[in-house]
């Protein structure tokens, strides 16, 4: 008789793990607290507009391909990908922006136009980033974080210095042009830490950006969730929504099931893909691996203030992904990581999926997503949300030379309180624990509980780290650990 596994949550890592475990013959049941699956990657539909609530960037398509290939399928069996050109643009001042296009050759030209001689430096930088990508994505990130020795290979020994320098140091050493430096520092924000705290080795994100490019799944990122749901169900996974978890049941030091909405569900193995800190609060105190003091000392990825806006016209002077770096990056970063507070002048990001995808908005209208990175744990009120919407909209209108206020049909917002309410997210962080040197690989929270037998964890607070591709990998890693210990 096959062993029963209860999985808490239905985000990317939980869905990934469910597929691998079901394929291996386990009886897998997913319990999701919200009405729809996908964890942080849900959808908002309103008045003919469709928004991805969470992730909007599709990077590292090879990781998605590797996942689907493990089940003898392809991503193209489920959804259609379009490579974006341009990938994105970055505003530095009024009508002053740099556009990142869809090939390295075009990006080299853009850098050279900005600063003579920079294309040669960029080529050298990207060559190293590609080398790191090959090492990281094809090998290191597929290791379960149980031992420091996982990081020691003949290749990584040669790169050891890259774990003790930082992205910022490497970039600033070569690129004196502030605008180009900021563009090269931008991708590591997906890792949840400042460039000055991110090891040089993570330059592989620059290769993901420039070398591989930015993609968009037709009908949005939620198509990936639906694809994984289809795959999971075809493998026999059962998914139950509106099933909030009250407790992880432990008997004699062994996880034996969960209590959801007051009802007990027995299981041989419990796997939580929910927020790690929250998952441990579902245990009696003696079974928790990490204290409140432990969590309070960790560097978390930012939270976000997000706006989902329907416009009654097409907007101009923007691309599908548009970044606004017209204010001091360092000051905003300090407000997130060093002395947490609401930033006076925030950087922000905007996505207009309807530029690429007609399904995102009614004909002649535009869907806009605006994101401000924030420190987790900040006070979150309707008044603050409105104040910051006005701040960024004023700058947006000025920088892109257009009036948009009177064209707003509606706006919805999502911030710290919502991350806590909807995802039980620690301090309302948006995507996990930052990948700093002391929070890399085996130094992150464990996939397997050290205190409770048959209890496991997956997701962005454990290995490999934040982001959608790492979440897919995390699901695979934990499924392999479960099979190893329960075969």
HELIX and SHEET records of a PDB file:
HELIX    1   1 UNK A   12  UNK A   23  1                                  12    
HELIX    2   2 UNK A   61  UNK A   69  1                                   9    
HELIX    3   3 UNK A   75  UNK A   77  5                                   3    
HELIX    4   4 UNK A  104  UNK A  114  1                                  11    
HELIX    5   5 UNK A  118  UNK A  138  1                                  21    
HELIX    6   6 UNK A  140  UNK A  142  5                                   3    
HELIX    7   7 UNK A  148  UNK A  151  5                                   4    
HELIX    8   8 UNK A  154  UNK A  158  1                                   5    
HELIX    9   9 UNK A  160  UNK A  163  5                                   4    
HELIX   10  10 UNK A  167  UNK A  174  1                                   8    
HELIX   11  11 UNK A  178  UNK A  186  1                                   9    
HELIX   12  12 UNK A  187  UNK A  191  5                                   5    
HELIX   13  13 UNK A  195  UNK A  197  5                                   3    
HELIX   14  14 UNK A  200  UNK A  203  5                                   4    
HELIX   15  15 UNK A  204  UNK A  206  1                                   3    
HELIX   16  16 UNK A  207  UNK A  212  3                                   6    
HELIX   17  17 UNK A  222  UNK A  234  1                                  13    
HELIX   18  18 UNK A  276  UNK A  281  1                                   6    
HELIX   19  19 UNK A  285  UNK A  287  5                                   3    
HELIX   20  20 UNK A  292  UNK A  296  1                                   5    
HELIX   21  21 UNK A  329  UNK A  337  1                                   9    
HELIX   22  22 UNK A  353  UNK A  355  5                                   3    
HELIX   23  23 UNK A  358  UNK A  360  5                                   3    
HELIX   24  24 UNK A  382  UNK A  400  1                                  19    
HELIX   25  25 UNK A  405  UNK A  407  5                                   3    
HELIX   26  26 UNK A  416  UNK A  423  1                                   8    
HELIX   27  27 UNK A  426  UNK A  428  5                                   3    
HELIX   28  28 UNK A  437  UNK A  439  5                                   3    
HELIX   29  29 UNK A  441  UNK A  443  5                                   3    
HELIX   30  30 UNK A  468  UNK A  485  1                                  18    
SHEET    1   A 5 UNK A 238  UNK A 240  0                                        
SHEET    2   A 5 UNK A  27  UNK A  31  1                                        
SHEET    3   A 5 UNK A   4  UNK A   8  1                                        
SHEET    4   A 5 UNK A 269  UNK A 272  1                                        
SHEET    5   A 5 UNK A 455  UNK A 457  1                                        
SHEET    1   B 2 UNK A  43  UNK A  46  0                                        
SHEET    2   B 2 UNK A  49  UNK A  52 -1                                        
SHEET    1   C 2 UNK A  81  UNK A  83  0                                        
SHEET    2   C 2 UNK A 215  UNK A 217 -1                                        
SHEET    1   D 7 UNK A  96  UNK A 100  0                                        
SHEET    2   D 7 UNK A  88  UNK A  93 -1                                        
SHEET    3   D 7 UNK A 321  UNK A 324  1                                        
SHEET    4   D 7 UNK A 348  UNK A 351 -1                                        
SHEET    5   D 7 UNK A 366  UNK A 374 -1                                        
SHEET    6   D 7 UNK A 303  UNK A 311 -1                                        
SHEET    7   D 7 UNK A 408  UNK A 414 -1                                        
SHEET    1   E 3 UNK A 245  UNK A 251  0                                        
SHEET    2   E 3 UNK A 254  UNK A 260 -1                                        
SHEET    3   E 3 UNK A 263  UNK A 266 -1                                        
END                                                                             
